Amino acid sequence: MKPLLIWIARCSAIAGVIAMALAVVVRLSGAYWLGGFQVGTILQAGMAATLVACLSYLAAFAEQRG
């Protein structure tokens, strides 16, 4: 289970960082919309993916210790 949690954490962390960086770049260019979504929504999706990564790493760490 631990390797699965670590891979989930890695993939969601990468997706989250990419989504947040994309949202920042698009917003700095002056646009409010990207592909039918508001840029703030994309930023929140990136933050949620980063949160999933943190929780997955925490679960993997807790499984290792317990």
ROZAVEX-391074 format. One record per residue: residue number from 0; x, y, z of N, C-alpha, C in turn; residue in one letter. Coordinates in Angstrom, 1 decimal. Layout:
% ROZAVEX-391074
+-----+--------+--------+--------+--------+--------+--------+--------+--------+--------+-----+
:   n :   n_xx :   n_yy :   n_zz :  ca_xx :  ca_yy :  ca_zz :   c_xx :   c_yy :   c_zz : res :
+-----+--------+--------+--------+--------+--------+--------+--------+--------+--------+-----+
: NUM :      X :      Y :      Z :      X :      Y :      Z :      X :      Y :      Z :   a :
...
+-----+--------+--------+--------+--------+--------+--------+--------+--------+--------+-----+
***
This chain:
% ROZAVEX-391074
+-----+--------+--------+--------+--------+--------+--------+--------+--------+--------+-----+
:   n :   n_xx :   n_yy :   n_zz :  ca_xx :  ca_yy :  ca_zz :   c_xx :   c_yy :   c_zz : res :
+-----+--------+--------+--------+--------+--------+--------+--------+--------+--------+-----+
:   0 :    0.8 :   -1.2 :    0.0 :    0.0 :    0.0 :    0.0 :    0.9 :    1.3 :    0.0 :   m :
:   1 :    2.0 :    1.2 :    0.7 :    2.9 :    2.3 :    0.8 :    3.4 :    2.8 :   -0.6 :   k :
:   2 :    3.8 :    1.9 :   -1.5 :    4.3 :    2.4 :   -2.8 :    3.1 :    3.0 :   -3.6 :   p :
:   3 :    1.9 :    2.5 :   -3.5 :    0.8 :    3.1 :   -4.2 :    0.5 :    4.5 :   -3.6 :   l :
:   4 :    0.6 :    4.7 :   -2.3 :    0.4 :    6.0 :   -1.8 :    1.4 :    7.0 :   -2.2 :   l :
:   5 :    2.7 :    6.6 :   -2.3 :    3.8 :    7.4 :   -2.7 :    3.6 :    7.8 :   -4.2 :   i :
:   6 :    3.2 :    6.9 :   -5.1 :    3.0 :    7.2 :   -6.5 :    1.8 :    8.2 :   -6.6 :   w :
:   7 :    0.7 :    8.0 :   -5.9 :   -0.4 :    8.9 :   -5.9 :    0.0 :   10.3 :   -5.5 :   i :
:   8 :    0.9 :   10.3 :   -4.5 :    1.4 :   11.6 :   -4.0 :    2.2 :   12.3 :   -5.0 :   a :
:   9 :    3.1 :   11.6 :   -5.7 :    4.0 :   12.1 :   -6.7 :    3.2 :   12.7 :   -7.9 :   r :
:  10 :    2.3 :   11.8 :   -8.4 :    1.5 :   12.2 :   -9.5 :    0.6 :   13.4 :   -9.3 :   c :
:  11 :    0.0 :   13.5 :   -8.1 :   -0.9 :   14.6 :   -7.8 :   -0.1 :   15.8 :   -7.5 :   s :
:  12 :    1.1 :   15.7 :   -6.9 :    1.9 :   16.9 :   -6.7 :    2.4 :   17.5 :   -8.0 :   a :
:  13 :    2.8 :   16.7 :   -9.0 :    3.2 :   17.2 :  -10.3 :    2.0 :   17.9 :  -11.0 :   i :
:  14 :    0.9 :   17.2 :  -11.0 :   -0.3 :   17.8 :  -11.6 :   -0.7 :   19.1 :  -10.9 :   a :
:  15 :   -0.6 :   19.2 :   -9.6 :   -1.0 :   20.4 :   -8.9 :    0.0 :   21.5 :   -9.2 :   g :
:  16 :    1.3 :   21.2 :   -9.2 :    2.2 :   22.3 :   -9.5 :    2.0 :   22.8 :  -10.9 :   v :
:  17 :    1.8 :   21.9 :  -11.9 :    1.6 :   22.3 :  -13.2 :    0.3 :   23.2 :  -13.4 :   i :
:  18 :   -0.8 :   22.8 :  -12.7 :   -2.0 :   23.5 :  -12.8 :   -1.9 :   24.9 :  -12.1 :   a :
:  19 :   -1.2 :   25.0 :  -11.0 :   -1.0 :   26.3 :  -10.3 :   -0.1 :   27.2 :  -11.2 :   m :
:  20 :    1.0 :   26.6 :  -11.7 :    1.8 :   27.5 :  -12.6 :    1.1 :   28.0 :  -13.8 :   a :
:  21 :    0.3 :   27.1 :  -14.4 :   -0.5 :   27.5 :  -15.6 :   -1.5 :   28.6 :  -15.2 :   l :
:  22 :   -2.1 :   28.5 :  -14.1 :   -3.1 :   29.5 :  -13.7 :   -2.4 :   30.8 :  -13.5 :   a :
:  23 :   -1.2 :   30.8 :  -12.8 :   -0.5 :   32.0 :  -12.6 :    0.0 :   32.7 :  -13.9 :   v :
:  24 :    0.5 :   31.9 :  -14.8 :    1.0 :   32.4 :  -16.1 :   -0.2 :   33.0 :  -16.9 :   v :
:  25 :   -1.3 :   32.3 :  -16.9 :   -2.5 :   32.8 :  -17.7 :   -3.0 :   34.1 :  -17.0 :   v :
:  26 :   -3.1 :   34.2 :  -15.7 :   -3.6 :   35.4 :  -15.1 :   -2.6 :   36.5 :  -15.2 :   r :
:  27 :   -1.3 :   36.3 :  -15.2 :   -0.4 :   37.4 :  -15.4 :   -0.4 :   37.9 :  -16.8 :   l :
:  28 :   -0.9 :   37.1 :  -17.7 :   -1.0 :   37.6 :  -19.1 :   -2.2 :   38.4 :  -19.3 :   s :
:  29 :   -3.1 :   38.5 :  -18.3 :   -4.2 :   39.4 :  -18.4 :   -5.6 :   38.7 :  -18.6 :   g :
:  30 :   -5.6 :   37.4 :  -18.8 :   -6.8 :   36.6 :  -19.1 :   -7.4 :   36.1 :  -17.8 :   a :
:  31 :   -8.7 :   36.1 :  -17.8 :   -9.5 :   35.5 :  -16.7 :  -10.1 :   34.1 :  -17.0 :   y :
:  32 :  -10.0 :   33.7 :  -18.2 :  -10.6 :   32.4 :  -18.6 :   -9.6 :   31.6 :  -19.4 :   w :
:  33 :   -9.6 :   30.3 :  -19.2 :   -8.8 :   29.4 :  -20.0 :   -9.6 :   28.1 :  -20.3 :   l :
:  34 :   -9.9 :   27.9 :  -21.5 :  -10.6 :   26.7 :  -21.9 :  -12.0 :   26.6 :  -21.3 :   g :
:  35 :  -12.7 :   27.7 :  -21.1 :  -14.0 :   27.6 :  -20.5 :  -14.0 :   27.6 :  -19.0 :   g :
:  36 :  -12.9 :   27.6 :  -18.3 :  -12.8 :   27.7 :  -16.9 :  -12.2 :   29.0 :  -16.4 :   f :
:  37 :  -12.6 :   29.5 :  -15.3 :  -12.0 :   30.7 :  -14.7 :  -10.6 :   30.3 :  -14.2 :   q :
:  38 :   -9.7 :   31.2 :  -14.3 :   -8.3 :   30.9 :  -13.8 :   -8.3 :   30.6 :  -12.3 :   v :
:  39 :   -9.2 :   31.2 :  -11.6 :   -9.2 :   30.9 :  -10.1 :   -9.6 :   29.5 :   -9.9 :   g :
:  40 :  -10.5 :   28.9 :  -10.7 :  -10.9 :   27.5 :  -10.6 :   -9.7 :   26.6 :  -10.8 :   t :
:  41 :   -8.9 :   26.9 :  -11.8 :   -7.8 :   26.1 :  -12.2 :   -6.7 :   26.2 :  -11.0 :   i :
:  42 :   -6.6 :   27.3 :  -10.4 :   -5.7 :   27.5 :   -9.3 :   -6.2 :   26.7 :   -8.1 :   l :
:  43 :   -7.5 :   26.7 :   -7.8 :   -8.0 :   25.9 :   -6.7 :   -7.9 :   24.4 :   -7.0 :   q :
:  44 :   -8.0 :   24.0 :   -8.2 :   -7.8 :   22.6 :   -8.6 :   -6.3 :   22.2 :   -8.3 :   a :
:  45 :   -5.4 :   23.0 :   -8.7 :   -4.0 :   22.8 :   -8.4 :   -3.7 :   22.7 :   -6.9 :   g :
:  46 :   -4.3 :   23.6 :   -6.1 :   -4.2 :   23.5 :   -4.7 :   -4.8 :   22.3 :   -4.1 :   m :
:  47 :   -5.9 :   21.8 :   -4.6 :   -6.5 :   20.6 :   -4.1 :   -5.6 :   19.4 :   -4.5 :   a :
:  48 :   -5.0 :   19.4 :   -5.7 :   -4.2 :   18.3 :   -6.0 :   -2.9 :   18.2 :   -5.1 :   a :
:  49 :   -2.4 :   19.4 :   -4.8 :   -1.3 :   19.5 :   -3.9 :   -1.7 :   19.0 :   -2.5 :   t :
:  50 :   -2.9 :   19.3 :   -2.0 :   -3.4 :   18.8 :   -0.7 :   -3.5 :   17.3 :   -0.7 :   l :
:  51 :   -4.0 :   16.7 :   -1.8 :   -4.0 :   15.2 :   -1.9 :   -2.6 :   14.6 :   -1.9 :   v :
:  52 :   -1.7 :   15.3 :   -2.5 :   -0.3 :   14.8 :   -2.4 :    0.2 :   14.8 :   -1.0 :   a :
:  53 :    0.0 :   15.9 :   -0.3 :    0.4 :   16.0 :    1.1 :   -0.2 :   14.9 :    2.0 :   c :
:  54 :   -1.5 :   14.7 :    1.8 :   -2.2 :   13.7 :    2.6 :   -1.8 :   12.3 :    2.3 :   l :
:  55 :   -1.4 :   12.1 :    1.0 :   -0.9 :   10.8 :    0.6 :    0.4 :   10.5 :    1.2 :   s :
:  56 :    1.3 :   11.5 :    1.2 :    2.6 :   11.3 :    1.8 :    2.5 :   11.1 :    3.3 :   y :
:  57 :    1.5 :   11.8 :    3.9 :    1.3 :   11.6 :    5.4 :    0.8 :   10.2 :    5.7 :   l :
:  58 :   -0.1 :    9.7 :    4.8 :   -0.6 :    8.4 :    5.0 :    0.5 :    7.3 :    4.8 :   a :
:  59 :    1.3 :    7.5 :    3.9 :    2.4 :    6.6 :    3.6 :    3.4 :    6.6 :    4.8 :   a :
:  60 :    3.7 :    7.8 :    5.3 :    4.5 :    7.9 :    6.5 :    3.9 :    7.3 :    7.7 :   f :
:  61 :    2.6 :    7.5 :    7.9 :    2.0 :    6.9 :    9.1 :    1.9 :    5.4 :    9.0 :   a :
:  62 :    1.8 :    4.8 :    7.7 :    1.8 :    3.4 :    7.5 :    3.2 :    2.8 :    7.8 :   e :
:  63 :    4.2 :    3.6 :    7.5 :    5.6 :    3.1 :    7.7 :    5.9 :    3.0 :    9.2 :   q :
:  64 :    5.4 :    4.0 :   10.0 :    5.7 :    4.1 :   11.4 :    4.8 :    3.1 :   12.2 :   r :
:  65 :    3.6 :    2.9 :   11.7 :    2.6 :    2.1 :   12.5 :    2.6 :    0.7 :   12.1 :   g :
+-----+--------+--------+--------+--------+--------+--------+--------+--------+--------+-----+
***
